[in-house]
Amino acid sequence: MELVILDRDGVINRDSPDFVRSPGEWRPLPGSLEAIARLSAAGVRVAVATNQSGVGRGLFDETVLAAIHERMDREIINAGGKLDKIVYCPHSPNDGCDCRKPKPGLFEQLARYYDRDLVDVPCIGDSVRDIEAARDAGGRPILVLTGNGRRAREQLARCPPETYDDLAQAVDRLLGEGRS
């Protein structure tokens, strides 16, 4: 396993129905930073693919988003981990872009960046749109039950993805596979 792609809100940090609008509102989920550190220690590159429609809705700008990502990156580094790449969709749901999940555009950006296909690349998210985008991009969709994950599990019941309680449990499984 060389690469893992993570959603941000609801996977790494607490999600908010009112959006995470400032670095001060960004709060890591229990165990998420340590999970990323374990991936980094195992030599796995960690990328983030995240919808950030708060930019397109005018709730915050890309400078604020960059500051939020700087805080996230700093917290991950302090836990011993490293993010390799962050890609995001700044558009609102009505913009009709190709990058907003459930479309696979963010995953396609990462495939080009890493010059590889995403077959069998774990793509961990907490929503139906994360899972759909990962499937459409050819990745290995993994649902976590944090954030919107419990609701997504119900919506995906007809064709359930691999599912774990949280990012830490998913990483335990992924790293365990590498040892077997």
C-alpha positions in Angstrom: 0.0 0.0 0.0 1.6 3.2 -1.2 -1.3 5.7 -0.9 -4.4 6.4 1.1 -6.9 9.1 0.2 -9.0 10.6 3.1 -12.0 12.9 3.2 -11.5 15.7 5.7 -14.7 16.7 7.6 -16.1 13.7 9.5 -13.0 11.6 8.9 -10.0 13.6 10.2 -11.9 16.3 12.1 -15.3 17.0 13.5 -17.9 17.9 10.9 -20.3 20.8 11.3 -23.6 21.5 9.7 -22.6 25.2 9.8 -19.1 24.4 8.1 -15.7 24.6 9.7 -15.2 28.3 9.0 -11.9 29.1 10.8 -8.8 27.4 12.1 -10.1 27.7 15.6 -13.2 25.7 14.7 -11.1 22.8 13.3 -11.1 19.9 15.9 -9.5 16.5 15.2 -11.6 13.4 15.8 -10.2 11.1 18.6 -7.5 8.9 17.2 -7.4 10.4 13.7 -4.1 12.2 14.0 -2.4 9.2 15.4 -3.9 7.0 12.7 -2.4 9.3 10.0 0.9 9.2 11.9 0.8 5.3 11.8 0.3 5.5 8.0 3.2 7.9 7.6 5.5 5.7 9.8 4.6 2.8 7.5 5.7 4.7 4.5 2.2 5.3 3.2 1.5 8.6 1.4 -1.6 10.3 2.8 -3.7 12.6 0.6 -6.9 14.5 1.3 -9.7 15.0 -1.1 -12.4 17.3 0.3 -15.5 19.3 -0.8 -15.3 22.8 0.6 -18.5 24.4 -0.7 -18.2 27.0 2.1 -15.9 28.9 -0.3 -18.4 28.8 -3.1 -21.2 29.8 -0.8 -19.2 32.9 0.4 -18.9 31.7 4.0 -15.1 31.9 4.0 -12.5 32.4 1.3 -9.6 30.4 0.1 -7.2 32.2 2.4 -9.2 31.1 5.4 -9.3 27.5 4.0 -5.5 27.6 3.6 -5.2 28.6 7.2 -7.5 25.7 8.3 -5.4 23.3 6.3 -2.2 24.7 7.8 -3.6 24.1 11.3 -4.6 20.5 10.3 -1.2 19.9 8.8 0.6 21.3 11.9 -1.5 19.1 14.2 -0.8 16.0 12.1 2.9 16.8 12.1 2.8 17.3 15.9 1.3 13.8 16.1 4.2 12.4 14.0 2.3 12.2 10.7 2.5 13.9 7.3 0.0 14.8 4.6 1.4 14.5 1.2 -1.2 16.4 -0.8 -4.6 18.2 -0.3 -7.0 18.7 -3.1 -10.4 20.4 -2.6 -13.5 21.5 -4.5 -14.4 25.1 -3.7 -17.6 25.1 -5.6 -21.2 25.2 -4.4 -23.5 22.3 -5.1 -25.2 24.2 -7.9 -22.0 25.1 -9.8 -22.0 21.9 -11.9 -18.3 21.4 -11.6 -16.5 18.1 -12.3 -14.5 18.1 -9.0 -17.3 18.1 -6.4 -17.9 14.7 -4.9 -19.8 12.4 -5.8 -18.1 13.2 -9.1 -14.6 11.6 -9.2 -12.7 14.8 -10.3 -10.7 15.2 -7.0 -9.6 11.6 -7.2 -8.7 12.1 -10.9 -6.5 15.1 -9.8 -4.7 12.8 -7.4 -4.3 10.1 -9.9 -2.6 12.6 -12.3 -0.5 14.0 -9.4 0.7 10.5 -8.4 0.9 9.3 -12.1 -1.0 6.2 -11.3 -4.4 4.6 -11.4 -6.4 4.4 -8.1 -7.2 0.7 -8.4 -7.1 -0.8 -4.8 -6.1 2.6 -3.3 -8.0 3.0 0.0 -10.4 6.0 -0.2 -11.8 6.7 3.2 -14.9 8.8 3.7 -18.0 9.3 5.8 -20.6 10.1 3.2 -22.4 8.5 0.2 -20.7 11.0 -2.1 -17.3 10.0 -0.8 -18.0 6.3 -1.5 -19.6 7.0 -4.9 -16.6 9.2 -6.0 -14.1 6.5 -4.9 -16.0 3.8 -6.7 -16.2 5.9 -9.9 -12.5 6.6 -9.7 -11.7 2.9 -9.4 -10.5 3.2 -5.8 -11.2 1.0 -2.8 -14.1 2.8 -1.0 -14.1 2.6 2.8 -16.8 4.1 5.0 -16.1 5.3 8.5 -19.0 5.7 10.9 -17.9 9.1 12.3 -19.3 12.3 10.9 -22.1 11.4 8.5 -21.1 7.7 8.4 -24.0 6.1 10.2 -26.5 7.8 7.9 -24.4 6.9 4.9 -24.3 3.3 6.0 -28.1 3.2 5.9 -28.2 4.8 2.5 -25.6 2.3 1.1 -27.3 -0.8 2.6 -28.0 -2.3 -0.8 -24.4 -2.2 -1.8 -22.4 -1.6 1.4 -18.7 -0.7 1.2 -16.1 -1.9 3.6 -17.0 -0.1 6.9 -15.1 0.7 10.2 -16.0 2.6 13.3 -13.5 5.4 12.7 -10.3 6.2 10.9 -8.1 4.6 13.5 -9.9 1.2 13.1 -9.7 1.5 9.3 -5.9 2.2 9.5 -5.4 -0.7 11.9 -7.0 -3.0 9.3 -5.1 -1.5 6.4 -1.7 -1.8 8.2 -2.6 -5.3 9.3 -3.1 -6.3 5.7 0.4 -5.1 4.9 1.8 -7.5 7.6 0.0 -10.6 6.5 
